[in-house]
């Protein structure tokens, strides 16, 4: 496994690398201290398995920078590990394609659990982030969520697939567990995205959490 760590604090990069080594003993690491260095590492011809990076590093261009990274490393999960716990930063990262958001204030135990979830294909969000987002939304939006939750246009099978997405399972795993073909799973996933009004798995996971809240 090839892992890129982008953070402007050397001490944090070393600490994160040591945690990752406990989870992925055979992994190789590439480090970057600025956003421009992250881009250069992504352009170097190496395809990473996962990218872990901070926000607001030197040369940080804003959240569009996440799009730049994804364009250079298509399909590679980009997980934000940041000191910021501002809801705006969390939303901004997810809206621009991040596949997870881990606060640096997390305990070692929480950080290990979050990283393990990410390596398993899941999506980690800070506890309370979704609740805060819903509490801050207009009452009209809360009513809309309740109305959609009542029906949502999802069949029972689609709800089962959505639950599997929430647990970070791949289409292949979902197909095996539900006794479906991968093609059928893809059809269900597409229908779920359409019904929930979302564009990707991260947004579907947030919607699933809202449904179960």
FENKAKA-V263853 format. One record per residue. N is the residue number from 1. PHI is phi in whole degrees, 0 to 359 (NA if undefined). PSI is psi in whole degrees, -180 to 180 (999 if undefined). OMEGA is omega in whole degrees, 0 to 359 (999 if undefined). Layout:
n->N phi->PHI psi->PSI omega->OMEGA
n->N phi->PHI psi->PSI omega->OMEGA
This chain:
n->1 phi->NA psi->134 omega->179
n->2 phi->251 psi->124 omega->185
n->3 phi->237 psi->130 omega->175
n->4 phi->256 psi->126 omega->178
n->5 phi->247 psi->119 omega->179
n->6 phi->245 psi->114 omega->179
n->7 phi->197 psi->142 omega->183
n->8 phi->274 psi->2 omega->177
n->9 phi->252 psi->111 omega->183
n->10 phi->302 psi->-42 omega->182
n->11 phi->299 psi->-41 omega->179
n->12 phi->291 psi->-40 omega->178
n->13 phi->300 psi->-42 omega->180
n->14 phi->295 psi->-42 omega->179
n->15 phi->295 psi->-42 omega->179
n->16 phi->294 psi->-40 omega->179
n->17 phi->299 psi->-40 omega->180
n->18 phi->294 psi->-38 omega->176
n->19 phi->296 psi->-43 omega->181
n->20 phi->295 psi->-35 omega->179
n->21 phi->296 psi->-29 omega->177
n->22 phi->289 psi->-30 omega->180
n->23 phi->269 psi->-34 omega->183
n->24 phi->228 psi->80 omega->186
n->25 phi->299 psi->-28 omega->182
n->26 phi->264 psi->8 omega->184
n->27 phi->287 psi->152 omega->171
n->28 phi->248 psi->147 omega->188
n->29 phi->237 psi->142 omega->172
n->30 phi->235 psi->136 omega->184
n->31 phi->241 psi->154 omega->178
n->32 phi->216 psi->141 omega->183
n->33 phi->254 psi->-8 omega->177
n->34 phi->223 psi->165 omega->180
n->35 phi->295 psi->-39 omega->178
n->36 phi->299 psi->-36 omega->177
n->37 phi->293 psi->-37 omega->177
n->38 phi->300 psi->-47 omega->179
n->39 phi->299 psi->-43 omega->180
n->40 phi->297 psi->-40 omega->177
n->41 phi->296 psi->-37 omega->181
n->42 phi->288 psi->-24 omega->180
n->43 phi->272 psi->-7 omega->191
n->44 phi->284 psi->1 omega->178
n->45 phi->95 psi->0 omega->178
n->46 phi->263 psi->131 omega->175
n->47 phi->264 psi->118 omega->182
n->48 phi->275 psi->157 omega->175
n->49 phi->272 psi->-28 omega->178
n->50 phi->200 psi->148 omega->178
n->51 phi->238 psi->125 omega->177
n->52 phi->246 psi->123 omega->185
n->53 phi->212 psi->154 omega->177
n->54 phi->273 psi->163 omega->170
n->55 phi->267 psi->165 omega->171
n->56 phi->60 psi->29 omega->172
n->57 phi->289 psi->165 omega->172
n->58 phi->308 psi->137 omega->182
n->59 phi->75 psi->7 omega->181
n->60 phi->299 psi->122 omega->184
n->61 phi->269 psi->3 omega->188
n->62 phi->104 psi->-179 omega->187
n->63 phi->296 psi->-21 omega->176
n->64 phi->298 psi->-20 omega->177
n->65 phi->299 psi->-31 omega->178
n->66 phi->294 psi->-36 omega->177
n->67 phi->294 psi->-39 omega->179
n->68 phi->299 psi->-43 omega->180
n->69 phi->296 psi->-44 omega->180
n->70 phi->295 psi->-34 omega->179
n->71 phi->293 psi->-33 omega->180
n->72 phi->277 psi->-27 omega->181
n->73 phi->231 psi->70 omega->184
n->74 phi->302 psi->132 omega->176
n->75 phi->80 psi->-4 omega->181
n->76 phi->274 psi->128 omega->179
n->77 phi->298 psi->132 omega->176
n->78 phi->244 psi->113 omega->183
n->79 phi->249 psi->128 omega->179
n->80 phi->274 psi->130 omega->174
n->81 phi->238 psi->104 omega->192
n->82 phi->226 psi->153 omega->175
n->83 phi->285 psi->-21 omega->181
n->84 phi->281 psi->132 omega->174
n->85 phi->243 psi->17 omega->179
n->86 phi->294 psi->134 omega->182
n->87 phi->301 psi->-35 omega->179
n->88 phi->298 psi->-38 omega->178
n->89 phi->291 psi->-40 omega->180
n->90 phi->296 psi->-47 omega->179
n->91 phi->298 psi->-45 omega->182
n->92 phi->300 psi->-43 omega->180
n->93 phi->296 psi->-46 omega->181
n->94 phi->292 psi->-41 omega->180
n->95 phi->295 psi->-24 omega->180
n->96 phi->258 psi->20 omega->169
n->97 phi->101 psi->0 omega->177
n->98 phi->299 psi->144 omega->182
n->99 phi->257 psi->18 omega->177
n->100 phi->170 psi->164 omega->181
n->101 phi->213 psi->114 omega->183
n->102 phi->243 psi->118 omega->178
n->103 phi->290 psi->141 omega->177
n->104 phi->292 psi->-19 omega->180
n->105 phi->284 psi->-6 omega->181
n->106 phi->298 psi->146 omega->175
n->107 phi->293 psi->164 omega->179
n->108 phi->302 psi->-40 omega->181
n->109 phi->296 psi->-45 omega->180
n->110 phi->294 psi->-43 omega->180
n->111 phi->299 psi->-43 omega->179
n->112 phi->297 psi->-43 omega->179
n->113 phi->296 psi->-41 omega->180
n->114 phi->296 psi->-45 omega->180
n->115 phi->295 psi->-39 omega->179
n->116 phi->297 psi->-41 omega->178
n->117 phi->297 psi->-43 omega->179
n->118 phi->298 psi->-43 omega->180
n->119 phi->293 psi->-24 omega->179
n->120 phi->274 psi->1 omega->179
n->121 phi->96 psi->4 omega->180
n->122 phi->274 psi->180 omega->181
n->123 phi->236 psi->120 omega->180
n->124 phi->258 psi->131 omega->174
n->125 phi->234 psi->149 omega->180
n->126 phi->299 psi->137 omega->176
n->127 phi->303 psi->136 omega->178
n->128 phi->90 psi->-14 omega->182
n->129 phi->296 psi->-45 omega->180
n->130 phi->293 psi->-42 omega->180
n->131 phi->299 psi->-44 omega->180
n->132 phi->298 psi->-40 omega->180
n->133 phi->296 psi->-42 omega->181
n->134 phi->289 psi->-38 omega->180
n->135 phi->294 psi->-33 omega->183
n->136 phi->278 psi->-15 omega->182
n->137 phi->287 psi->156 omega->177
n->138 phi->299 psi->155 omega->180
n->139 phi->301 psi->-34 omega->180
n->140 phi->301 psi->-40 omega->180
n->141 phi->293 psi->-37 omega->179
n->142 phi->297 psi->-41 omega->179
n->143 phi->294 psi->-40 omega->179
n->144 phi->299 psi->-43 omega->179
n->145 phi->298 psi->-43 omega->180
n->146 phi->297 psi->-43 omega->180
n->147 phi->296 psi->-42 omega->180
n->148 phi->293 psi->-36 omega->180
n->149 phi->296 psi->-31 omega->182
n->150 phi->292 psi->-34 omega->180
n->151 phi->236 psi->-60 omega->178
n->152 phi->63 psi->-6 omega->178
n->153 phi->70 psi->14 omega->181
n->154 phi->260 psi->137 omega->173
n->155 phi->282 psi->169 omega->178
n->156 phi->300 psi->-41 omega->180
n->157 phi->295 psi->-40 omega->178
n->158 phi->294 psi->-35 omega->176
n->159 phi->295 psi->-37 omega->178
n->160 phi->294 psi->-41 omega->178
n->161 phi->295 psi->-41 omega->179
n->162 phi->298 psi->-40 omega->178
n->163 phi->297 psi->-39 omega->177
n->164 phi->295 psi->-39 omega->176
n->165 phi->299 psi->-41 omega->180
n->166 phi->300 psi->-33 omega->181
n->167 phi->274 psi->3 omega->175
n->168 phi->78 psi->22 omega->183
n->169 phi->276 psi->145 omega->179
n->170 phi->283 psi->166 omega->177
n->171 phi->302 psi->-37 omega->180
n->172 phi->296 psi->-43 omega->179
n->173 phi->295 psi->-42 omega->180
n->174 phi->298 psi->-44 omega->180
n->175 phi->300 psi->-43 omega->181
n->176 phi->295 psi->-46 omega->185
n->177 phi->290 psi->-34 omega->183
n->178 phi->261 psi->0 omega->178
n->179 phi->69 psi->38 omega->181
n->180 phi->242 psi->166 omega->172
n->181 phi->277 psi->158 omega->178
n->182 phi->297 psi->-33 omega->178
n->183 phi->298 psi->-41 omega->179
n->184 phi->293 psi->-38 omega->178
n->185 phi->299 psi->-43 omega->180
n->186 phi->299 psi->-39 omega->178
n->187 phi->296 psi->-44 omega->179
n->188 phi->296 psi->-43 omega->181
n->189 phi->298 psi->-43 omega->178
n->190 phi->298 psi->-42 omega->180
n->191 phi->294 psi->-38 omega->179
n->192 phi->296 psi->-47 omega->179
n->193 phi->303 psi->-44 omega->182
n->194 phi->295 psi->-44 omega->182
n->195 phi->294 psi->-37 omega->182
n->196 phi->273 psi->-11 omega->181
n->197 phi->71 psi->36 omega->181
n->198 phi->241 psi->168 omega->185
n->199 phi->245 psi->-14 omega->183
n->200 phi->207 psi->177 omega->183
n->201 phi->294 psi->-37 omega->180
n->202 phi->301 psi->-48 omega->179
n->203 phi->294 psi->-33 omega->178
n->204 phi->293 psi->-38 omega->178
n->205 phi->297 psi->-42 omega->179
n->206 phi->296 psi->-42 omega->178
n->207 phi->296 psi->-39 omega->179
n->208 phi->297 psi->-40 omega->179
n->209 phi->295 psi->-38 omega->179
n->210 phi->295 psi->-38 omega->180
n->211 phi->295 psi->-35 omega->184
n->212 phi->270 psi->-7 omega->183
n->213 phi->289 psi->999 omega->999
